[in-house]
Amino acid sequence: MKINYINDPNLKKWKKISDNEIKCFYAGEPKYAFDIIKYFSDRNFKVIKNYLKKKSSFFSIVCISQNSSFIYVDHIRSYPLFYTKTKKKYIFSNSVYKLLKKFKRLNIKDDRLTQQFFNCSYTLNDRTLFKDIRQINPGELIYLDGQNFVKEKIFNLKFQKKKLDVHTIEKRLDEILNEVFIKIIRKNKNKKIFVPLSGGLDSRLVLSKLIELGAKNISSFSYGNPYNSDAMRAKRIANRLQVNWKFIDTTKENSELFYKSNIRSKYSLMASNFQSIPSYLDFQAIYLMKKKKIINHNSIIINGQTGDFLSGGHLPKIKKKITKDLLLNSIHERYFRLWLDKYNKNKVNDFASIEETLSHSSININQPLNKEKFYFLFFFWEWFERQCKYVCNGQRVYDYFNLDWE
């Protein structure tokens, strides 16, 4: 078996480097790519795996040589990769559309997955809407050494039962936030930082931490109808923190016209990849900011979209005896409700897909469950499916306009 890669040149974040007989395509941290090529030239997969386990940045890579290849996506699928299989090859790409264009036979949709997509707004596990096109799961490494096609988990959430008091948890959370934001500030010290500010707790935390830890060149922005309550709250927060604040007018009338535009259509094709609906949260605002030259290539955007997930705000309250059925029903009720008339029609298939996702975790759901394991598995689902697909897909807005993000 061999591996080929089809790159979409319209995805500006993807770069190519070559070293002798090695072709490498990557998105994210350039240093990681150069380090990995050095190890890959020796076909030292053990060293590569250990190297990747120590890294936490946003990064995807494809390395191909005549005798071996490897492909990796990080812990949140920052830059998704997809693949299909022929009789003699695995073909990978950063674009489902490129695979469909190359192989017309792949244009066969899976009706069951399509229904789940309508209910969740994203496909489940490693599936796309097409039967013979798969995606690489978060934190997964695939490598071909000779004829051996191997999949390995480099990153996975681990269940750790620890009883900690509230003070200890708050202290540790603050330490982690400081580590993250100090790293971001140092890495982007020569860039202008933009924070989309809604006035909610998540974006407020991002802005506050940047100021607390000494970031200098910060600006914030809000959008929507003039004088909407979120924007007015964001303005008061920015004024109190003495941070520059811009309001971008995206009224209903403007948004309807913009939605019909060619720019929006092209973005939708790029962002969806038949595995998640596109996110339009910041799209029109970023477009207008670039048009007015408020934001440019030397800018970086930091949003707070994962705040609810990190705080456990999505977790349900348990009032019944904890069982596997309660877990499956709780996940189904929380995540499969976009089309309520179809909610109960495919429960058997939906439950099978939920179990498949949870099989990637470190806990066997067929064994007795307690409260800690229940919440861990619920948390695991949110990370593996919704966060790594739909929520992180919001970063495609910035990629489309060739802007950096953290």
C-alpha distance (Angstrom), angle and dihedral (degrees) to the residues before:
residue distance angle dihedral
M1 . . .
K2 3.78 . .
I3 3.79 134.5 .
N4 3.79 125.6 -131.9
Y5 3.78 128.0 -176.7
I6 3.81 129.1 -150.3
N7 3.79 113.4 -160.7
D8 3.80 124.1 -156.9
P9 3.83 105.3 -138.4
N10 3.81 90.4 -160.3
L11 3.81 89.4 70.0
K12 3.79 96.7 84.5
K13 3.80 95.3 -172.0
W14 3.82 90.9 67.7
K15 3.82 114.8 88.9
K16 3.80 132.8 -173.9
I17 3.79 128.2 -139.4
S18 3.80 129.4 171.4
D19 3.77 133.2 -160.0
N20 3.81 117.0 -173.7
E21 3.81 104.2 -60.3
I22 3.82 95.9 -6.9
K23 3.80 123.9 99.6
C24 3.77 115.7 -164.5
F25 3.80 130.8 -174.5
Y26 3.79 118.8 -174.8
A27 3.79 144.1 164.6
G28 3.78 122.4 -157.6
E29 3.79 130.1 20.9
P30 3.88 110.3 27.3
K31 3.82 93.5 -157.4
Y32 3.80 90.7 61.3
A33 3.80 90.9 54.8
F34 3.81 94.2 51.7
D35 3.81 92.2 46.1
I36 3.79 92.2 49.6
I37 3.81 93.8 48.8
K38 3.79 87.9 55.7
Y39 3.83 91.5 54.4
F40 3.80 92.9 39.2
S41 3.80 92.6 56.3
D42 3.82 85.9 64.7
R43 3.85 90.8 45.6
N44 3.77 87.2 -126.0
F45 3.80 100.7 156.6
K46 3.80 92.3 166.9
V47 3.81 91.7 60.2
I48 3.82 90.8 45.1
K49 3.80 91.4 52.3
N50 3.80 92.6 49.2
Y51 3.81 90.0 47.0
L52 3.81 92.9 52.0
K53 3.81 92.8 46.6
K54 3.80 89.3 61.4
K55 3.81 95.0 50.7
S56 3.79 125.0 85.0
S57 3.80 102.2 174.8
F58 3.81 126.8 114.2
F59 3.77 106.2 -89.6
S60 3.82 145.7 141.5
I61 3.79 127.8 -178.3
V62 3.80 143.4 -179.4
C63 3.83 119.3 -163.6
I64 3.80 121.0 -176.9
S65 3.79 131.7 -178.2
Q66 3.78 132.6 161.9
N67 3.81 95.7 -92.1
S68 3.79 105.6 24.1
S69 3.79 142.3 21.0
F70 3.77 140.2 -178.3
I71 3.79 137.6 -166.0
Y72 3.79 128.4 -166.3
V73 3.81 138.4 179.8
D74 3.79 123.4 -171.5
H75 3.81 131.6 -115.9
I76 3.82 94.9 -76.3
R77 3.81 101.6 30.6
S78 3.81 89.3 -112.5
Y79 3.81 89.8 176.8
P80 3.83 109.0 22.4
L81 3.80 124.0 -139.0
F82 3.81 129.0 -160.8
Y83 3.78 135.9 -167.7
T84 3.78 147.3 -175.6
K85 3.79 134.2 -168.4
T86 3.78 133.0 -126.3
K87 3.80 126.6 -177.0
K88 3.80 92.8 -85.1
K89 3.81 106.5 17.7
Y90 3.76 148.8 42.8
I91 3.79 110.1 -138.8
F92 3.80 117.7 -157.6
S93 3.79 128.5 -170.9
N94 3.78 142.7 167.1
S95 3.83 87.7 -132.0
V96 3.80 130.5 57.4
Y97 3.81 87.6 -160.9
K98 3.80 90.7 61.1
L99 3.80 90.7 52.6
L100 3.80 91.7 48.6
K101 3.79 91.3 49.2
K102 3.80 92.1 49.7
F103 3.81 96.6 43.7
K104 3.80 114.0 34.3
R105 3.82 90.9 -175.7
L106 3.82 89.7 70.2
N107 3.79 92.1 69.2
I108 3.82 93.7 100.0
K109 3.79 115.1 116.0
D110 3.79 125.1 -148.4
D111 3.82 108.7 -126.0
R112 3.82 93.8 -157.7
L113 3.80 92.6 52.3
T114 3.79 90.5 44.5
Q115 3.79 90.1 57.4
Q116 3.81 91.2 49.1
F117 3.80 88.8 48.7
F118 3.82 90.0 55.7
N119 3.80 90.4 49.9
C120 3.83 98.1 44.8
S121 3.84 104.7 21.9
Y122 3.83 90.3 -124.6
T123 3.80 138.6 58.8
L124 3.80 120.9 -105.0
N125 3.80 134.1 -116.0
D126 3.81 111.8 -16.5
R127 3.81 94.5 -28.8
T128 3.77 132.7 117.9
L129 3.80 125.3 -169.0
F130 3.82 88.6 -88.1
K131 3.78 120.5 77.9
D132 3.80 97.0 -134.9
I133 3.80 100.8 38.9
R134 3.80 118.6 83.9
Q135 3.78 133.7 -177.5
I136 3.78 128.6 -139.3
N137 3.79 113.5 -106.8
P138 3.83 122.3 -124.6
G139 3.79 114.5 -76.1
E140 3.80 92.8 8.6
L141 3.81 127.7 144.0
I142 3.80 121.5 -162.4
Y143 3.78 120.8 -171.3
L144 3.78 137.6 173.6
D145 3.78 115.6 -150.5
G146 3.79 108.7 177.3
Q147 3.83 104.2 -46.2
N148 3.82 95.4 -23.0
F149 3.82 115.1 109.3
V150 3.80 106.0 -164.5
K151 3.83 132.6 -175.9
E152 3.80 119.8 -164.0
K153 3.79 135.5 174.5
I154 3.79 111.1 -124.1
F155 3.78 93.9 173.2
N156 3.79 130.3 26.8
L157 3.79 135.8 154.7
K158 3.80 110.9 -101.8
F159 3.77 126.5 -146.6
Q160 3.79 110.2 -128.2
K161 3.76 119.1 174.3
K162 3.78 106.5 -148.7
K163 3.78 127.3 154.4
L164 3.79 107.4 -143.9
D165 3.78 129.6 171.0
V166 3.80 120.0 -121.8
H167 3.82 93.7 -106.0
T168 3.82 92.2 54.7
I169 3.80 91.6 47.6
E170 3.81 92.7 49.6
K171 3.80 91.6 48.0
R172 3.80 93.0 49.2
L173 3.81 91.6 46.7
D174 3.79 90.3 53.1
E175 3.81 90.7 49.1
I176 3.80 91.7 51.8
L177 3.80 92.7 46.8
N178 3.79 90.1 50.3
E179 3.81 91.8 50.3
V180 3.80 91.4 50.2
F181 3.79 97.2 45.8
I182 3.82 95.1 43.0
K183 3.80 88.1 54.6
I184 3.82 91.2 48.8
I185 3.82 93.1 48.2
R186 3.82 93.5 48.7
K187 3.79 93.1 46.3
N188 3.82 93.3 49.3
K189 3.80 101.7 34.3
N190 3.82 92.2 129.5
K191 3.80 96.0 47.5
K192 3.78 133.1 82.9
I193 3.81 110.7 -113.8
F194 3.80 118.9 -141.1
V195 3.81 121.1 -166.2
P196 3.84 119.5 -166.3
L197 3.80 98.8 -136.2
S198 3.80 119.2 -157.8
G199 3.79 96.4 166.2
G200 3.80 90.2 -114.6
L201 3.79 125.1 122.4
D202 3.82 97.2 -98.6
S203 3.81 100.0 56.4
R204 3.81 89.2 36.0
L205 3.81 89.5 57.9
V206 3.82 91.8 49.9
L207 3.80 92.4 51.2
S208 3.81 93.9 43.4
K209 3.81 93.8 50.5
L210 3.80 92.5 49.2
I211 3.81 90.2 53.2
E212 3.81 94.5 42.4
L213 3.80 91.7 53.1
G214 3.78 95.9 47.7
A215 3.80 107.3 -99.6
K216 3.80 107.5 165.3
N217 3.78 113.6 -169.0
I218 3.82 102.7 53.5
S219 3.78 131.1 150.7
S220 3.80 131.1 171.5
F221 3.78 134.2 -157.1
S222 3.78 141.2 -170.5
Y223 3.79 132.0 -170.4
G224 3.79 144.7 -169.7
N225 3.80 131.5 79.7
P226 3.81 114.7 -7.9
Y227 3.80 113.5 -90.9
N228 3.82 94.7 10.5
S229 3.82 111.1 161.8
D230 3.82 96.1 -114.2
A231 3.79 92.4 52.3
M232 3.80 93.0 46.5
R233 3.80 90.6 50.7
A234 3.83 89.7 48.3
K235 3.82 90.2 50.9
R236 3.82 91.5 53.1
I237 3.81 90.8 49.2
A238 3.82 92.6 48.5
N239 3.81 91.3 48.6
R240 3.79 91.8 49.3
L241 3.81 91.1 50.0
Q242 3.82 90.9 43.3
V243 3.80 93.1 -123.3
N244 3.80 125.0 145.1
W245 3.83 111.0 -103.6
K246 3.80 130.0 -166.1
F247 3.79 127.9 -168.6
I248 3.82 117.4 -148.4
D249 3.80 115.1 -159.1
T250 3.83 109.8 -133.9
T251 3.80 101.0 161.2
K252 3.79 121.8 175.7
E253 3.80 93.5 -100.8
N254 3.83 92.6 50.8
S255 3.80 91.8 44.8
E256 3.82 93.5 52.3
L257 3.80 91.5 53.1
F258 3.79 91.5 44.5
Y259 3.81 92.0 50.5
K260 3.80 89.6 58.8
S261 3.81 92.1 51.2
N262 3.79 127.2 110.4
I263 3.80 90.3 -121.9
R264 3.80 91.6 59.9
S265 3.82 92.1 46.0
K266 3.81 92.7 52.7
Y267 3.77 91.0 48.3
S268 3.80 91.5 50.9
L269 3.81 91.3 54.6
M270 3.80 91.3 49.5
A271 3.80 97.4 44.4
S272 3.78 102.3 43.0
N273 3.83 103.8 53.3
F274 3.81 86.7 177.6
Q275 3.80 91.9 -79.3
S276 3.81 104.6 83.4
I277 3.77 138.5 13.5
P278 3.82 111.0 -103.8
S279 3.78 117.5 -100.4
Y280 3.80 114.8 -127.6
L281 3.80 98.1 178.6
D282 3.81 98.8 117.7
F283 3.80 98.3 10.6
Q284 3.80 103.1 104.5
A285 3.81 92.7 37.4
I286 3.82 92.6 52.1
Y287 3.81 90.9 46.4
L288 3.82 91.3 53.5
M289 3.81 92.5 44.5
K290 3.79 91.0 53.5
K291 3.80 91.2 45.7
K292 3.82 90.7 52.2
K293 3.84 90.3 43.9
I294 3.79 92.1 -120.2
I295 3.79 89.5 128.3
N296 3.82 128.6 31.9
H297 3.81 145.0 166.9
N298 3.81 91.1 -69.7
S299 3.80 91.7 60.9
I300 3.79 130.8 94.6
I301 3.80 127.8 -158.8
I302 3.81 125.0 -145.3
N303 3.79 116.7 -175.5
G304 3.80 130.8 -179.6
Q305 3.78 99.9 -134.5
T306 3.82 97.0 130.0
G307 3.81 95.5 52.5
D308 3.81 96.4 104.4
F309 3.79 90.4 50.5
L310 3.80 94.8 50.1
S311 3.80 91.7 47.8
G312 3.81 93.6 48.3
G313 3.79 91.9 -117.2
H314 3.82 90.7 145.0
L315 3.82 95.6 57.9
P316 3.83 116.9 111.4
K317 3.79 127.0 -130.0
I318 3.80 112.6 -108.8
K319 3.80 118.5 -138.8
K320 3.81 99.7 155.1
K321 3.78 136.2 66.8
I322 3.80 108.9 -74.5
T323 3.80 112.1 -112.1
K324 3.78 138.1 148.0
D325 3.82 89.7 -102.1
L326 3.80 91.1 53.6
L327 3.81 89.7 51.6
L328 3.81 93.9 49.5
N329 3.81 92.7 44.8
S330 3.81 92.2 47.1
I331 3.81 92.6 52.5
H332 3.79 91.2 44.1
E333 3.79 93.0 49.8
R334 3.80 92.5 48.0
Y335 3.82 100.2 44.6
F336 3.82 110.2 23.1
R337 3.81 102.0 59.4
L338 3.80 108.5 96.4
W339 3.81 91.5 104.4
L340 3.80 105.1 36.6
D341 3.82 94.5 -177.3
K342 3.83 87.8 62.7
Y343 3.82 95.6 37.2
N344 3.81 98.5 104.4
K345 3.81 99.5 29.5
N346 3.81 99.0 85.7
K347 3.79 103.6 28.0
V348 3.80 94.2 131.8
N349 3.81 92.6 55.2
D350 3.80 91.5 41.1
F351 3.81 92.4 52.1
A352 3.82 90.6 49.3
S353 3.82 89.5 53.5
I354 3.81 91.8 47.3
E355 3.81 90.2 51.9
E356 3.81 90.1 49.3
T357 3.79 90.9 54.1
L358 3.80 93.1 47.0
S359 3.83 90.2 49.7
H360 3.82 86.2 73.5
S361 3.81 89.8 64.2
S362 3.78 126.4 87.0
I363 3.82 93.1 -111.9
N364 3.80 126.3 83.3
I365 3.82 105.0 -135.5
N366 3.81 91.0 -160.0
Q367 3.80 89.1 67.3
P368 3.83 121.1 80.0
L369 3.81 111.8 -72.8
N370 3.77 128.9 -145.5
K371 3.81 130.0 -168.0
E372 3.82 94.3 -88.5
K373 3.80 93.6 50.8
F374 3.80 92.0 44.8
Y375 3.79 92.1 55.3
F376 3.79 92.7 43.0
L377 3.81 91.6 53.8
F378 3.80 91.5 46.9
F379 3.82 88.7 49.6
F380 3.82 89.6 47.2
W381 3.81 92.0 54.1
E382 3.81 92.2 49.7
W383 3.82 90.6 51.4
F384 3.81 98.8 41.9
E385 3.79 97.1 43.6
R386 3.80 117.5 17.4
Q387 3.82 101.8 27.5
C388 3.82 97.5 40.7
K389 3.79 93.1 45.1
Y390 3.78 115.4 25.4
V391 3.84 103.2 20.9
C392 3.81 97.5 40.6
N393 3.79 88.5 44.1
G394 3.80 84.9 73.3
Q395 3.82 87.5 75.8
R396 3.82 88.0 70.0
V397 3.82 86.2 79.1
Y398 3.79 89.7 67.0
D399 3.81 92.9 40.9
Y400 3.80 90.3 53.3
F401 3.81 90.4 57.6
N402 3.83 90.5 41.0
L403 3.80 93.6 -115.6
D404 3.80 126.2 146.6
W405 3.79 121.3 -118.8
E406 3.79 141.1 -177.1
